[in-house]
Amino acid sequence: MKVIITLKKSVIGSKPDQVATVKALGLKKTNSSVEKELTPQIKGMVHKVRHLVECKEAE
Protein backbone atom coordinates (compact mmCIF):
# COMPACT_ATOMS: atom_id res chain seq x y z
CA MET A 1 0.00 0.00 0.00
CA LYS A 2 1.28 3.46 -0.86
CA VAL A 3 0.71 6.59 1.21
CA ILE A 4 1.19 10.28 0.54
CA ILE A 5 2.94 12.08 3.40
CA THR A 6 2.66 15.88 3.55
CA LEU A 7 4.56 18.17 5.91
CA LYS A 8 1.85 20.41 7.41
CA LYS A 9 3.80 22.23 10.15
CA SER A 10 7.27 23.72 10.24
CA VAL A 11 10.03 21.82 12.01
CA ILE A 12 11.33 25.03 13.61
CA GLY A 13 11.44 24.46 17.35
CA SER A 14 11.13 20.68 17.03
CA LYS A 15 13.56 18.28 18.64
CA PRO A 16 16.62 17.39 16.55
CA ASP A 17 15.57 13.74 16.19
CA GLN A 18 12.18 14.82 14.82
CA VAL A 19 13.86 17.18 12.32
CA ALA A 20 16.07 14.28 11.21
CA THR A 21 13.04 12.01 10.80
CA VAL A 22 11.25 14.57 8.61
CA LYS A 23 14.41 14.94 6.51
CA ALA A 24 14.78 11.15 6.23
CA LEU A 25 11.21 10.92 4.93
CA GLY A 26 12.28 13.24 2.11
CA LEU A 27 10.25 16.27 3.20
CA LYS A 28 11.97 19.62 2.80
CA LYS A 29 9.49 22.51 3.02
CA THR A 30 6.06 22.99 4.52
CA ASN A 31 3.33 21.52 2.25
CA SER A 32 5.86 19.34 0.40
CA SER A 33 4.68 15.77 -0.23
CA VAL A 34 6.25 12.40 -0.89
CA GLU A 35 4.73 9.07 -1.87
CA LYS A 36 6.09 6.08 0.03
CA GLU A 37 5.37 2.38 0.36
CA LEU A 38 3.85 1.79 3.82
CA THR A 39 6.40 -0.43 5.55
CA PRO A 40 6.76 -0.84 9.33
CA GLN A 41 9.77 1.50 9.23
CA ILE A 42 7.87 4.29 7.42
CA LYS A 43 4.87 3.77 9.71
CA GLY A 44 7.12 4.26 12.75
CA MET A 45 8.67 7.40 11.27
CA VAL A 46 5.24 8.89 10.55
CA HIS A 47 4.12 8.02 14.08
CA LYS A 48 7.15 9.83 15.54
CA VAL A 49 6.28 13.10 13.74
CA ARG A 50 2.51 12.64 13.53
CA HIS A 51 1.91 16.16 14.89
CA LEU A 52 3.85 17.66 11.95
CA VAL A 53 2.64 15.56 9.01
CA GLU A 54 -0.57 14.46 7.36
CA CYS A 55 -0.76 10.97 5.89
CA LYS A 56 -3.34 9.68 3.41
CA GLU A 57 -3.68 6.65 1.18
CA ALA A 58 -2.47 7.03 -2.43
CA GLU A 59 -4.74 5.99 -5.27
C-alpha positions, -999 to +999 in steps of 0.1 A: +000+000+000+013+035-009+007+066+012+012+103+005+029+121+034+027+159+035+046+182+059+019+204+074+038+222+101+073+237+102+100+218+120+113+250+136+114+245+173+111+207+170+136+183+186+166+174+165+156+137+162+122+148+148+139+172+123+161+143+112+130+120+108+113+146+086+144+149+065+148+111+062+112+109+049+123+132+021+103+163+032+120+196+028+095+225+030+061+230+045+033+215+022+059+193+004+047+158-002+063+124-009+047+091-019+061+061+000+054+024+004+038+018+038+064-004+055+068-008+093+098+015+092+079+043+074+049+038+097+071+043+128+087+074+113+052+089+106+041+080+141+071+098+155+063+131+137+025+126+135+019+162+149+039+177+119+026+156+090-006+145+074-008+110+059-033+097+034-037+067+012-025+070-024-047+060-053 
